Every structure is written in structure tokens, then in C-alpha cells.
Amino acid sequence: MTAAHLTKIQTLEEARGLRERLERIGLKLVFTNGCFDLLHPGHVRYLVAAREMGDHLLVAVNSDQSVRKIKGPSRPVQPQSVRAEMLAALESVDSVVVFDEETPLRAIEALLPDVLVKGGDWKEEDIVGADVVRARGGLVRSIPFEEGFSTTALIERIRTGHFSL
């Protein structure tokens, strides 16, 4: 990994400093979050669409501990360091933060993004942190899923050996 990719992975405190700099120069911060366990084209397309909603895309990634709480003891498949590195390597992703909580609310409250984005399985009114972002005049968006792509389905195909080309 290049040094540029490494600098994309930040602590929440570093991201707060970045947020302040972006705000000072009038650039819009887009925030999204997820596990991103096995990166697939659905994730990539989603992140490209999210990036188009502002000037800087920050992806908050659930820590290993957080993923286990949400998805069970067999997940994540890949450790948080690998998941963060894969995301940081994507051109559409400007920065990555790992968070330990089950939801990204604390990160959203700390960063106060201009745009909060989630996948199509979330109704806008159910998106964690939507109230915080809207109270500040920000936007909350839900991006439709790309059909045919799912980490859970991918894991099942690997487990059962059912591959189709």
C-alpha cells in the first residue's frame, strides 16, 4: 500500500481536524458507514455514487468487535485493518475511520457531515444519525442496492462451493 493510502486511514480525532478544514474552505463532507467485509462491485458502485454527493467521502468502518456484535461470531471474514486498507485503496474513498460502537452515531455527532448516505435497505427516516445531520441543515440519502451483490450471499456461495460464472 502506498503512503497516500495509509494517510487515508484516520482516527476519529484526525477526521475531526479534517472536517474542520473542509468546512473552513466550503467543501461538503459525505459520510457513510458499514462493515464492508468482502468488498464486491455493489460496494464499489455504492461508494462511487456516495462520493458524487459531495467533495470528500469519509467511510466509517465497523471494527471487528462491532461486526461480531451485529452479525455474529463468524464475522467479520476479514479483519478491520484489511477492510480499511481495501476501502482506502478505492479512488472514490477520501478517508476511512474505524469505529467500535454498534452504530456510527458517535462518529456522526463528532463529524457533523453535510451528507449522510446509507444503502437501499435503510429508509431515510430510519438511518442512524439522520436527525443530527438534518438538524444542522445537512442531507440524508439512501442509495438503491445493486441487484445480485451481497456479502452474505457471497459467503454462502464460498461455503457451499456453488459458483456460477
PEMO-V378576 format. One record per residue. N is the residue number from 1. RES is the residue in three letters. OMEGA is omega in whole degrees, -180 to 180 (NA if undefined). Layout:
# PEMO-V378576
{{N/RES/OMEGA} {N/RES/OMEGA}}
This chain:
# PEMO-V378576
{{1/MET/-180} {2/THR/178} {3/ALA/179} {4/ALA/178} {5/HIS/180} {6/LEU/-179} {7/THR/176} {8/LYS/-179} {9/ILE/-172} {10/GLN/169} {11/THR/177} {12/LEU/179} {13/GLU/177} {14/GLU/179} {15/ALA/177} {16/ARG/176} {17/GLY/177} {18/LEU/180} {19/ARG/180} {20/GLU/179} {21/ARG/179} {22/LEU/-179} {23/GLU/-180} {24/ARG/-177} {25/ILE/173} {26/GLY/179} {27/LEU/-177} {28/LYS/176} {29/LEU/174} {30/VAL/-177} {31/PHE/168} {32/THR/-179} {33/ASN/177} {34/GLY/179} {35/CYS/-180} {36/PHE/-173} {37/ASP/175} {38/LEU/-176} {39/LEU/-180} {40/HIS/-177} {41/PRO/177} {42/GLY/177} {43/HIS/-176} {44/VAL/-180} {45/ARG/178} {46/TYR/-178} {47/LEU/176} {48/VAL/179} {49/ALA/179} {50/ALA/-178} {51/ARG/-179} {52/GLU/-178} {53/MET/-180} {54/GLY/-175} {55/ASP/-176} {56/HIS/179} {57/LEU/175} {58/LEU/179} {59/VAL/176} {60/ALA/-175} {61/VAL/176} {62/ASN/175} {63/SER/178} {64/ASP/180} {65/GLN/180} {66/SER/180} {67/VAL/179} {68/ARG/179} {69/LYS/-175} {70/ILE/-170} {71/LYS/178} {72/GLY/-171} {73/PRO/-179} {74/SER/-180} {75/ARG/5} {76/PRO/175} {77/VAL/-179} {78/GLN/-179} {79/PRO/-177} {80/GLN/-180} {81/SER/179} {82/VAL/-180} {83/ARG/178} {84/ALA/180} {85/GLU/179} {86/MET/179} {87/LEU/-179} {88/ALA/-180} {89/ALA/-179} {90/LEU/-180} {91/GLU/-177} {92/SER/-177} {93/VAL/-179} {94/ASP/176} {95/SER/-177} {96/VAL/175} {97/VAL/176} {98/VAL/179} {99/PHE/-175} {100/ASP/-175} {101/GLU/178} {102/GLU/176} {103/THR/-180} {104/PRO/-174} {105/LEU/-179} {106/ARG/179} {107/ALA/179} {108/ILE/178} {109/GLU/-180} {110/ALA/-173} {111/LEU/180} {112/LEU/-177} {113/PRO/176} {114/ASP/180} {115/VAL/177} {116/LEU/-174} {117/VAL/173} {118/LYS/180} {119/GLY/-174} {120/GLY/177} {121/ASP/179} {122/TRP/169} {123/LYS/-177} {124/GLU/-179} {125/GLU/-180} {126/ASP/-177} {127/ILE/179} {128/VAL/179} {129/GLY/-179} {130/ALA/-180} {131/ASP/180} {132/VAL/-178} {133/VAL/-180} {134/ARG/-179} {135/ALA/-179} {136/ARG/179} {137/GLY/-179} {138/GLY/-179} {139/LEU/176} {140/VAL/-176} {141/ARG/175} {142/SER/-179} {143/ILE/-180} {144/PRO/177} {145/PHE/170} {146/GLU/-179} {147/GLU/175} {148/GLY/-180} {149/PHE/-180} {150/SER/177} {151/THR/-180} {152/THR/179} {153/ALA/178} {154/LEU/178} {155/ILE/179} {156/GLU/178} {157/ARG/178} {158/ILE/-179} {159/ARG/-175} {160/THR/-179} {161/GLY/179} {162/HIS/180} {163/PHE/175} {164/SER/-180} {165/LEU/NA}}
